[in-house]
Amino acid sequence: MHRHDVSVVMVDISEKENVERIAVASGSIKLKNSTIEKIRRRDIKKGDVLACAETAAILAVKKTPDMIPLCHPISIEAVKVDFSMCEEDIKATVSVKSVGKTGVEMDALHGLSVALLTIWDMVKSEEKDETGNYPHTWIEGIRVERKEKRGLLS
């Protein structure tokens, strides 16, 4: 196929076998110590930060092909979201499992990114400085921790 007149192509996966696929993505959000304490005490105006971020991550995983144009719609079998709070940041991990013909790393990365953005949104009033900026807040280290592929027994 000559692609000189086509700028993007969705990969043809029709010949691939259905297998169990797992991807784990991780990253963190840096916050002020006082904000972390308020999250621990569930003292944030918008509500339970981690519960909302978990729900947002699950929804984002399911909506990945709606947001990332060349991702295939896939069957999502499971999503697991974990948070770990330290003094200066919250680390998040999103695991996604599917049975299908293509990997789930973009789905895990999308869920992770939305989880971290949701945390930021929920704590904006705590993190803003007197000018309305966020000098102590950033998201970092977003990566795919691992991918697994397991053949299915017939």
C-alpha positions as CSV (number, residue, x, y, z in Angstrom):
1,M,0.0,0.0,0.0
2,H,1.3,3.4,-0.9
3,R,0.5,6.0,1.8
4,H,1.7,9.2,0.1
5,D,-1.9,10.6,0.2
6,V,-2.8,9.3,3.7
7,S,-1.6,11.1,6.8
8,V,-2.8,8.6,9.5
9,V,-3.8,5.0,9.5
10,M,-5.4,2.8,12.1
11,V,-3.4,-0.4,12.2
12,D,-5.2,-3.5,10.9
13,I,-5.3,-6.0,13.7
14,S,-7.8,-8.4,12.1
15,E,-5.2,-11.2,11.7
16,K,-4.0,-11.1,15.3
17,E,-5.1,-13.7,17.9
18,N,-7.2,-12.8,20.9
19,V,-5.0,-13.1,24.0
20,E,-5.2,-11.8,27.6
21,R,-3.3,-8.5,27.8
22,I,-2.4,-6.5,30.9
23,A,-0.7,-3.2,31.1
24,V,0.3,-1.2,34.2
25,A,1.0,2.5,34.1
26,S,2.3,4.7,36.9
27,G,3.0,8.3,37.7
28,S,2.7,10.9,40.5
29,I,1.5,14.3,41.4
30,K,3.6,16.7,43.6
31,L,1.5,18.6,46.1
32,K,2.1,20.7,49.2
33,N,2.4,18.8,52.4
34,S,-0.6,20.7,53.8
35,T,-2.7,19.5,50.8
36,I,-1.7,15.9,51.3
37,E,-2.7,16.1,55.0
38,K,-6.1,17.5,54.0
39,I,-6.6,14.7,51.5
40,R,-5.7,12.2,54.3
41,R,-8.3,13.8,56.6
42,R,-10.8,14.0,53.8
43,D,-11.0,17.7,54.3
44,I,-11.1,18.9,50.7
45,K,-14.0,21.1,49.7
46,K,-14.8,19.1,46.5
47,G,-15.0,15.8,48.4
48,D,-13.1,12.5,48.5
49,V,-10.2,13.1,46.2
50,L,-8.9,9.6,45.8
51,A,-12.4,8.0,45.3
52,C,-13.2,10.6,42.6
53,A,-9.8,10.1,40.9
54,E,-10.3,6.3,40.9
55,T,-13.7,6.7,39.3
56,A,-12.3,9.1,36.7
57,A,-9.5,6.7,35.9
58,I,-11.9,3.8,35.3
59,L,-14.1,6.0,33.1
60,A,-11.0,7.3,31.2
61,V,-9.8,3.7,30.5
62,K,-13.2,2.9,29.0
63,K,-13.2,6.1,26.9
64,T,-9.6,5.8,25.5
65,P,-10.6,5.3,21.9
66,D,-12.9,8.3,22.1
67,M,-9.9,10.5,23.0
68,I,-6.9,9.0,21.3
69,P,-7.9,8.8,17.6
70,L,-6.0,5.7,16.5
71,C,-6.7,3.5,19.5
72,H,-8.9,0.5,18.8
73,P,-12.1,0.0,20.9
74,I,-11.4,-3.0,23.0
75,S,-13.1,-5.1,25.7
76,I,-12.0,-4.0,29.1
77,E,-12.1,-6.9,31.5
78,A,-10.7,-5.2,34.6
79,V,-9.3,-1.9,35.9
80,K,-7.4,-1.6,39.2
81,V,-6.4,1.8,40.5
82,D,-4.0,2.2,43.5
83,F,-2.7,5.3,45.2
84,S,0.1,5.7,47.7
85,M,0.4,9.0,49.6
86,C,3.8,10.2,50.7
87,E,4.7,13.5,52.4
88,E,5.1,15.4,49.1
89,D,3.3,13.5,46.4
90,I,0.7,10.9,45.6
91,K,1.8,8.0,43.4
92,A,-0.8,6.4,41.2
93,T,-0.9,3.1,39.4
94,V,-3.5,1.9,36.9
95,S,-3.7,-1.7,35.8
96,V,-5.8,-2.7,32.8
97,K,-6.7,-6.2,31.6
98,S,-8.3,-7.0,28.3
99,V,-8.8,-10.1,26.1
100,G,-8.3,-9.0,22.5
101,K,-6.0,-8.4,19.6
102,T,-4.2,-5.2,20.7
103,G,-2.4,-4.0,23.8
104,V,-3.9,-1.9,26.6
105,E,-1.0,0.3,27.5
106,M,-2.6,3.4,26.0
107,D,-5.7,2.7,28.0
108,A,-3.7,2.4,31.2
109,L,-1.7,5.6,30.5
110,H,-5.0,7.5,29.7
111,G,-6.6,6.3,32.9
112,L,-3.5,7.2,34.9
113,S,-3.3,10.7,33.4
114,V,-6.9,11.4,34.1
115,A,-6.6,10.2,37.7
116,L,-3.7,12.6,38.3
117,L,-5.5,15.5,36.6
118,T,-8.6,14.8,38.7
119,I,-6.5,15.0,41.8
120,W,-5.1,18.4,40.6
121,D,-8.6,19.6,39.8
122,M,-10.0,18.7,43.2
123,V,-7.2,20.4,45.2
124,K,-6.7,23.5,43.1
125,S,-7.9,25.9,45.8
126,E,-5.3,24.4,48.2
127,E,-2.5,24.5,45.8
128,K,-2.9,28.0,44.3
129,D,-0.5,30.7,45.5
130,E,-1.6,34.3,46.0
131,T,-1.2,35.0,42.2
132,G,-3.4,32.0,41.3
133,N,-0.5,29.9,40.0
134,Y,0.7,26.4,41.0
135,P,4.4,26.7,41.9
136,H,4.3,23.6,44.1
137,T,2.2,21.3,41.9
138,W,3.2,19.1,39.0
139,I,2.6,15.7,37.4
140,E,5.7,13.6,36.7
141,G,7.0,10.2,35.9
142,I,4.1,8.9,33.7
143,R,5.3,5.6,32.3
144,V,4.3,2.1,31.4
145,E,5.6,-0.1,34.2
146,R,4.9,-3.3,32.4
147,K,3.0,-5.2,29.7
148,E,2.0,-8.8,29.7
149,K,0.5,-11.1,27.0
150,R,-0.9,-14.5,27.9
151,G,-2.2,-17.0,25.3
152,L,-5.7,-18.3,25.9
153,L,-6.4,-22.0,26.2
154,S,-9.1,-23.3,23.9
